[in-house]
């Protein structure tokens, strides 16, 4: 495989901050926009007034964009996210607003983050300008357990997360925090967990979670979840997959035989067409005729695959991590095997 120009180079990273009602998103964002390292960041929020920006911090304000004194841009989301991202990029290009090199999007507490991510994956115009850098989910240490019991949204927000921030740990007992961490790990053990008090956090903790380059290395393995609380080799065995809240499972499958790209995409398309809403997230590296191809998806939308310049480790097997709702590992494996067998029969004939 000849490595071409890095398809991710030059694209602006977009981070999504989500979390259930009262989890501390407003406090976190209000602290982030004051941080000196946020001076080249555009923050898209639902309403500027909600984050309580002091008037003396605003040095310039237009109808929907406020420039803070440290250079951070705050943009009110008054239309759909696609239009807001396109407008910001256009204003940046013509110099109507200061240059920025990152975007942070805050969702509402009841929002399902999947459609927001799908916007990034499926909009071809945005895909040329931005790259998805991960989901950050806040969980309330005091009320998180009760919210998980009563609502579906926080479960899905946790399941989709790349980084989980547990807020209000100073207001909860150590036992309650530990129990919540155990429950979070049962839903999504690949996401790193960070404790946050009063919204104080180093912005680097929520940045760099996505794939930033097609050049393989340690960052690629971190993106895939290797070395983040999963067993040796980076992937759970099917026997160790655990049944979680509301039927949410982490399923990790390995395939030693290389795929052809048509076979893999046929199997993936069949799976998403049949069980897309329950296929919460997929990450993995696929051996396509001996070459490494990185894939990721949210529900029925697959991101454009990335051809890596080399294997990031000595492991050249296909390994895929599925976060699913009520889908068994053996069902997914059987589907891929059946499609591969059909493809082999077709090739022989």
N, C-alpha and C positions, 0 to 999 in steps of 0.2 A: 504493500500500500504506500503510495507516495503522499507525503504530508503536504497539504496545501496551506494557504494563508489561514491563520487562526481565526475561526468564524466568530469567536467571542471577543476578539480584540477591539477595543474602542467603544464597546457598548456600555451604556450607563446601568449600573446595578440598581435594582429595585427591591427593597425589603418591605415585607408586609408585617405589621404589628396588629395582632388580634388578641382576643381574650373576652371572657364573659363580663356581663355588667358588674361594675364595682371592682374589677380586678386590678385597676390602677393604671390603665392606659393613658388617661388624661394627665395624671401626675408624671408618668414616665416621659410623655411627649413634652410636657412643659419644662422638664429638666433637660431633656435632650436639646431643645432649641436654644438653651442658654449655654450649652457646653462649647468651649473654644474649638474643639475638633469638629464641630458641626457647621463651620463657616462656609462650606461649599456643598451643603446638602439642601435639597428641596423637600419639605415635609408636607404631604397632602393629608389634610384632616377634613372632617365633616363640616365643622364650623370653627372659624378662628376664635370666636369668643369662648368656646368651650375649654380651651387650654389655658385661659387666664393670662394671656400675654400682657405684661405691664406696658402702658403706653410709652414709657420712657425707653423701652427696649426697641421700639419700632422707629426706624430711621426713614422709611419710605413705605407708602402704602398705595396700592391701586385698588380697583374694584374687587379683585379676588386674590391678590398677592400682597403679602406684607414682607418687607425686608427688615430683618432684625439687625441690631447694631453690630452683632458679631458676623454678619454676612449670611446667616442662615435664612432661607426663603420659606415662608409658610403660605401654602396655597389652599384656599377653601374649595372643597369638593362640592360644587353646586350643580354639576351635570354628571354624566357618567365618567368613569375612570378613564376610558379610552380617549375621550375628548380632552380631558384634563391633561393627560400625559402628552398627547399630541400638541396641545397648545403650549405647554411648558417648553417642550423641545423646540418648537418654532420660535417662541420668544427668546429662548437662549441663543439660537442660531443667528438671529438678526440683532441681538444686543439689547432687546427691550428689557430684559432682566439680567442680573449678574450670572456669570457662568456657574454651573454646579456640576458635581461629578458623582452624585448619588441621589436617589429618591427613596424616601421612607413614606409608606402609606399606612394610615391608621384606619381600621375598620370600626364599625359600631359593635357594641357588645353582643348583639344578637346575630351578627353577620356570619354566614357560612363562608369561610375563606376560599373554598374551592372555585366558585365562579370568578373571583378576582384573579386567581392564579391562571385559570383557563383563558382569561382575557390576555394575559401575557403570552401564553403558549400559542394561541390561535390567531391573534391579530398580526398579519404579515407586515403591516407598516410599523407597528410597535416593535416587532421582533428585529427589525433592522436598526433600531435606535437603542433599545433597552435589553437587558438580560435579567432574568429572575434570580434574586440572590437569597431567597429563603423566607420562611414564615417564622415569626417570633410570637409565641403565645404566652400571655400572662395568666397566672392562676393564683387566686386569692387563698393564702394560707389559712385564713379564718373560715371562709365560707365555701372554699373550693370543693370539699368533700360532699357537702349538702347539694351544691349545684350539680355535681356529677350524678348524684342520685336522682335529681328532679328534672334535669334537662338534657336534651341530646346535643345541643350546640357545643357546650364545653368539651364533650368527649371528642367531637370531630375536630375542634380547634386544636386539641392536644395531639390527636392522631396525625394531623397534617404537619405538625410543627417540626422545624429544624433546630430550634432553640426554645427552651421553656424557662420562663422567669417566674419564680414563686415570690409573690409580693406579700407584704405585711407579716413577714416571719417574726418580727419583733412583737406582734400582738397575739401570736399563737404559741401553744406549748411545744417544746421540742418533740414530744411524742406525736402530737397532731401533725407537725411538719413531716416527721419521718413516715407516718402512715400515708400522708398525701403523696410523698415522693414514691413510695412503693406502688401506690395506685397509678400514678403517672407512668412509672416504668412499665407497668403491666399493659398500658395502652400503647405506649411508644417508648421503647427502651433505647432507641437510637439517638433521640434528641438530647443534647447536653442540657443540664439543669443548672440554673444560676439563681441564687437568692438575691432579692432586691428589696431595699428598705427606702421608703420615701422617694422612689423613682430614681435614686442615685445609681448610675451605672456608667461604666466606660463604654462609649459608643462602639468600640472595637468588639465588644462582646456580642453585638447583634449584627455585625457586618462580616462579610467574607464567608457566609454559610453556603453559598451556591457555587456552582462551577464557574470559574473565571477564565479558564484557559483550556485549550485542547491539548496542551503539553502535559503529559501525565507525570504525576509525582505524588508526594505525601498529601497535598491538598486534595487530589482526586480521591485518595483512599478515605480521607476524612469526610468528604462529600458523600461517599457511598456508605458511610457509617462504620467503617472498619476501625477497631480500636476504641469504640465508644460504648463500652458496656456489653458487647456481644462476645460470644465465645471465640476461641482461637480460630483464625482463618477469617474472622470478621462476619460470619454468617451463622445464624441459628440453624440447627438441624430441624427437620420437620417434626421430629419427636419432641423437641423442646418448645415448639410453638405453644403459646398459652392462650386460652380463651379469656377474653377481656370483657370490659364493660360493654354492654349492648352488642355482644357478639363480635367486637373488634378484635382482630387477630393480626399478629405480625408473622408472616409466612416467608421463609427464606428457602429458595430452591436453587439447586445447582444442576448444571447440565454439562457433562464432560465432552460430548460430541458437538463439534462446531455446527452452527446454523448457517444456512444460506439466508440472505436478507429477505427474499420473498417468503420463505417458510416462517421466519420469526414474525414478520409483519402480519402474515395471514393469521397466525395463532393469536397475536395480540389484538388484532381487529375483531376476531371472533369473540374473544374474552370480553372486550369492552362493549361490543354490541349486545351481548347477553347480560352482562353484570356490571355495566359501567357505573351506575350509582353506588354500588357496593365496593367498587375498586377504588378505595380512597386515595392511595398514592402508590407509585411504583418507582423504584430506583434500581439501577443495576448496570452491569457491564456485560456485554454480549460478545461471544466469540463468533464473528461472522467470517467464515472461510479463513480462520486463523488470525484475523485482525480484531483489535478491541474497539467496540462501539458502545458509547455510553448512552443509555436511554433513561427517560423519566417521564412520568405521567401523573395527572390528577384526574381521577374518575375516567371519563371516556376520552379525554384529550391527551394525546401524546405530544410532548415537545419534539422539535426537530432533533434527530439523533446527532451526536457529536462523534466524529471519527478521531480517536486519540492518536497521537503520534507514536505511541508505544504502549506496551502493557505497564501499568504502574507498579507491578510486583512480579514475582516469578509465577504467580497463579494465573494461568491462562484459561481457566474454565469459566463458563457463563455462570454468573451468580446474580440472582434477582431477588430483591426484597419487596414484598407486597404488604401493604397495610390494608386490610380488607374488612368487610362487615359480612359475617356469615358465609364465607367462602372457605372451603377446606383446601389444604395444600394438595391433597391427592387429586382433587378435581382439576386444579390448574395444571398440575404435572401431566395428568392424563390427556388434557386438551392439547397441550404442546406436543406430546408424544403422538397423538392421533394425527395432528396436522403434519408433523414430520413424516409419519409413515405414509400418508397420502401423497406427500411430495416425492418420497423415494419411489413409490409405485409408479407415479407419473413419469419420473425421469427414466425408469427402467423400460417403460413402454414407449 
